[in-house]
Amino acid sequence: MSDELARRDVKALVFDVFGTVVDWRTSLIDDFSAWGKEKGIAADWTALVDAWRGAYVPSMDAVRKNPEKGFIKLDILHRQSLDMLIERFGIKGLSEADRDTINRGWHRLKPWPDSVAALTRLKTKFIIGPLSNGNVALLTNMAKNAGLPWDLILSAEVFEHFKPDPETYLGAARLLSLEPGEVMLVAAHNYDLQAAQSYGLKTAFVPRPTEYGPHQKIDFEATGDWTMVVRDLADLADRLGC
């Protein structure tokens, strides 16, 4: 699809957040390192952050496999994984309040350098919002802390389904009273775009080759026939005429 057709057909842009809009890894490592130094709590915070992110997909898959237990929002899944990892890494001296502070680090993530200005530009012509596995409180607090100018918060919690379940993508279009093809998912993850495309959404790939630091193994480049492939969010704003 040409940029002109995308500009004409798309009415709303929904964004993957962790990795696409915010730099979760650097944010968490810096946050916890500074907090640990202030509190006098020693830990390998980098290893903890990487292991914590590694528990992300398995924790959501466990919810999918046990629908009779009901939906569990990401804050709770994060806390369950954190408690397990604190024991694994032998981190001592953490109170309940300390664990809560660490868990809420996901609410305090910092944006990539191009994110806020580009989103502000895109907002002038499109409805913009996250379409994230993060829960509503997490995404709202993150937006306040990071200055993300969303028009609304679209979360897996709203649909009680995590991506890549169809209920998330199609639910976003339904809540906006739009056809799937009038909504574009913007993401740094090819699997997310593949799912969105299969349900009729437009797609835009934004590479974030340092998202996982030295552990990055995939998503260095687009691997599908996406509607648009851009350098960063500023390039997306340029090409969409914002």
VENSUL-V931921 format. One record per residue. N is the residue number from 1. SS is DSSP state (H for helix, E for strand, L for the rest). PSI is psi in degrees with one decimal (none if undefined). D_FIRST is the distance of its C-alpha to the first C-alpha in Angstrom with 1 decimal. Layout:
BEGIN
((N & SS & PSI & D_FIRST) (N & SS & PSI & D_FIRST))
END
This chain:
BEGIN
((1 & L & 137.5 & 0.0) (2 & L & 160.0 & 3.8) (3 & H & -35.4 & 6.6) (4 & H & -42.4 & 8.2) (5 & H & -39.0 & 6.3) (6 & H & -43.0 & 6.7) (7 & H & -36.4 & 10.2) (8 & H & -41.2 & 10.9) (9 & H & -32.9 & 10.3) (10 & L & 132.1 & 11.5) (11 & L & -24.5 & 15.3) (12 & E & 142.6 & 16.5) (13 & E & 124.1 & 15.9) (14 & E & 143.5 & 18.2) (15 & E & 131.5 & 19.4) (16 & L & 146.2 & 21.2) (17 & L & -57.2 & 24.3) (18 & E & 108.8 & 26.6) (19 & L & -34.9 & 25.3) (20 & L & -48.0 & 22.1) (21 & L & -35.8 & 23.8) (22 & E & 150.6 & 27.4) (23 & L & 82.6 & 29.3) (24 & H & -39.9 & 31.4) (25 & H & -53.8 & 33.3) (26 & H & -40.1 & 34.7) (27 & H & -49.9 & 35.3) (28 & H & -43.3 & 37.4) (29 & H & -46.8 & 39.3) (30 & H & -43.0 & 40.3) (31 & H & -52.4 & 41.1) (32 & H & -35.1 & 43.3) (33 & H & -45.0 & 45.0) (34 & H & -42.7 & 46.1) (35 & H & -43.6 & 47.2) (36 & H & -40.0 & 49.0) (37 & H & -42.8 & 50.9) (38 & H & -38.1 & 51.9) (39 & H & -10.3 & 53.1) (40 & L & 31.4 & 54.7) (41 & L & 117.7 & 52.7) (42 & L & 134.0 & 52.0) (43 & L & 157.5 & 49.0) (44 & L & 86.3 & 46.4) (45 & H & -34.0 & 43.6) (46 & H & -46.0 & 40.9) (47 & H & -38.5 & 41.8) (48 & H & -46.3 & 42.0) (49 & H & -45.1 & 38.5) (50 & H & -40.9 & 37.0) (51 & H & -36.8 & 38.9) (52 & H & -45.7 & 38.0) (53 & H & -32.9 & 34.3) (54 & H & -23.7 & 35.0) (55 & H & -6.8 & 36.5) (56 & H & -58.4 & 33.5) (57 & H & -46.0 & 31.6) (58 & H & -36.5 & 34.9) (59 & H & -38.4 & 36.2) (60 & H & -36.5 & 33.3) (61 & H & -34.7 & 33.5) (62 & H & -35.5 & 37.1) (63 & H & -42.9 & 36.3) (64 & H & -39.0 & 33.9) (65 & H & -12.2 & 36.7) (66 & L & 60.5 & 39.3) (67 & H & -22.5 & 37.9) (68 & H & -19.3 & 41.4) (69 & H & -7.9 & 42.1) (70 & L & 167.6 & 39.5) (71 & L & 141.3 & 36.6) (72 & L & 123.0 & 37.6) (73 & L & 161.7 & 35.8) (74 & H & -36.4 & 34.8) (75 & H & -41.3 & 37.7) (76 & H & -42.8 & 40.1) (77 & H & -41.7 & 38.4) (78 & H & -43.8 & 38.4) (79 & H & -39.6 & 42.1) (80 & H & -44.4 & 43.0) (81 & H & -41.0 & 41.4) (82 & H & -47.4 & 43.0) (83 & H & -40.6 & 46.4) (84 & H & -42.6 & 46.2) (85 & H & -32.9 & 45.1) (86 & H & -41.4 & 47.8) (87 & H & -43.7 & 50.3) (88 & H & -41.7 & 48.7) (89 & H & -2.3 & 48.8) (90 & L & 36.8 & 52.2) (91 & L & 121.4 & 51.4) (92 & L & 158.6 & 54.6) (93 & L & 16.9 & 55.7) (94 & L & 124.6 & 52.7) (95 & L & 172.5 & 53.7) (96 & H & -40.0 & 51.7) (97 & H & -36.8 & 50.6) (98 & H & -43.7 & 49.5) (99 & H & -38.1 & 47.3) (100 & H & -40.7 & 45.7) (101 & H & -44.0 & 45.1) (102 & H & -45.3 & 43.4) (103 & H & -34.8 & 41.3) (104 & H & 3.8 & 40.1) (105 & H & -31.1 & 38.8) (106 & H & -20.3 & 35.4) (107 & H & -13.8 & 35.8) (108 & H & 18.3 & 36.4) (109 & L & 147.3 & 33.4) (110 & L & 146.0 & 32.3) (111 & E & 156.5 & 28.8) (112 & L & 154.9 & 27.2) (113 & L & -30.7 & 28.0) (114 & L & -9.8 & 24.6) (115 & H & -55.2 & 24.1) (116 & H & -48.2 & 26.3) (117 & H & -41.4 & 25.5) (118 & H & -41.7 & 21.7) (119 & H & -38.6 & 21.9) (120 & H & -39.6 & 24.2) (121 & H & -46.3 & 21.8) (122 & H & -31.0 & 18.9) (123 & L & -22.2 & 21.6) (124 & L & -22.3 & 22.0) (125 & L & -14.9 & 18.9) (126 & L & 152.4 & 18.0) (127 & E & 132.7 & 20.2) (128 & E & 143.6 & 20.6) (129 & E & 161.0 & 22.6) (130 & E & 151.2 & 23.2) (131 & E & 87.2 & 22.5) (132 & E & 156.6 & 25.1) (133 & L & -10.1 & 27.9) (134 & L & 150.9 & 30.2) (135 & L & 170.2 & 32.5) (136 & H & -46.9 & 32.7) (137 & H & -43.1 & 35.7) (138 & H & -50.5 & 34.3) (139 & H & -35.4 & 31.0) (140 & H & -46.3 & 32.8) (141 & H & -39.5 & 35.4) (142 & H & -44.2 & 32.9) (143 & H & -42.2 & 31.1) (144 & H & -43.4 & 34.5) (145 & H & -37.2 & 35.6) (146 & H & -8.2 & 32.4) (147 & L & 30.4 & 31.5) (148 & L & 121.6 & 28.1) (149 & L & 51.1 & 27.3) (150 & L & 149.2 & 25.9) (151 & L & -29.8 & 25.9) (152 & E & 166.3 & 26.9) (153 & E & 117.8 & 27.6) (154 & E & 120.0 & 25.8) (155 & E & 152.0 & 27.7) (156 & H & -31.9 & 28.4) (157 & H & -35.1 & 31.8) (158 & H & -39.5 & 30.7) (159 & H & -9.9 & 29.4) (160 & L & 38.9 & 32.0) (161 & L & 136.4 & 29.5) (162 & L & 147.9 & 28.2) (163 & L & 144.0 & 24.7) (164 & L & 32.6 & 23.4) (165 & L & 144.2 & 25.1) (166 & H & -27.9 & 22.9) (167 & H & -28.8 & 25.2) (168 & H & -52.0 & 23.8) (169 & H & -48.8 & 20.1) (170 & H & -31.2 & 20.9) (171 & H & -36.9 & 23.8) (172 & H & -46.7 & 21.8) (173 & H & -42.7 & 19.8) (174 & H & -45.1 & 23.2) (175 & H & -28.7 & 25.1) (176 & L & 2.4 & 22.7) (177 & L & 42.6 & 22.9) (178 & L & 156.8 & 19.1) (179 & L & 151.0 & 17.1) (180 & H & -38.5 & 15.5) (181 & H & -8.1 & 11.9) (182 & H & 2.0 & 13.1) (183 & E & 134.7 & 14.0) (184 & E & 126.4 & 12.3) (185 & E & 129.9 & 14.6) (186 & E & 122.4 & 15.2) (187 & E & 155.7 & 17.4) (188 & L & 6.4 & 19.1) (189 & L & 120.0 & 19.8) (190 & H & -34.5 & 17.7) (191 & H & -37.3 & 19.9) (192 & H & -45.1 & 19.0) (193 & H & -37.9 & 15.3) (194 & H & -43.3 & 16.0) (195 & H & -47.8 & 18.1) (196 & H & -44.0 & 15.8) (197 & H & -39.1 & 13.0) (198 & H & -20.9 & 15.8) (199 & L & 10.0 & 16.8) (200 & L & 1.9 & 13.6) (201 & L & 154.5 & 12.6) (202 & E & 162.6 & 9.4) (203 & E & 145.3 & 10.3) (204 & E & 124.8 & 11.1) (205 & E & 129.8 & 13.6) (206 & E & 112.9 & 16.5) (207 & L & 135.9 & 19.2) (208 & L & 75.4 & 22.8) (209 & L & -7.4 & 24.8) (210 & L & 11.7 & 28.1) (211 & L & -47.1 & 27.7) (212 & L & 14.7 & 30.4) (213 & H & -136.5 & 32.4) (214 & H & -8.4 & 34.0) (215 & H & 0.9 & 33.2) (216 & L & 128.2 & 29.4) (217 & L & -20.7 & 28.5) (218 & L & 175.2 & 24.8) (219 & L & 28.7 & 21.5) (220 & L & -24.0 & 22.0) (221 & L & 165.5 & 18.5) (222 & L & 136.9 & 15.3) (223 & L & 7.1 & 16.3) (224 & L & 174.9 & 13.4) (225 & L & 72.8 & 9.8) (226 & L & 158.6 & 8.7) (227 & L & -43.3 & 5.7) (228 & E & 146.6 & 7.6) (229 & E & 121.3 & 10.9) (230 & E & 165.9 & 13.4) (231 & L & -40.9 & 17.1) (232 & L & -175.1 & 18.6) (233 & H & -28.3 & 18.3) (234 & H & -40.7 & 19.4) (235 & H & -38.6 & 16.4) (236 & H & -44.7 & 14.2) (237 & H & -41.7 & 16.3) (238 & H & -49.7 & 16.1) (239 & H & -22.5 & 12.3) (240 & L & 9.5 & 12.4) (241 & L & 28.1 & 15.3) (242 & L & none & 18.1))
END
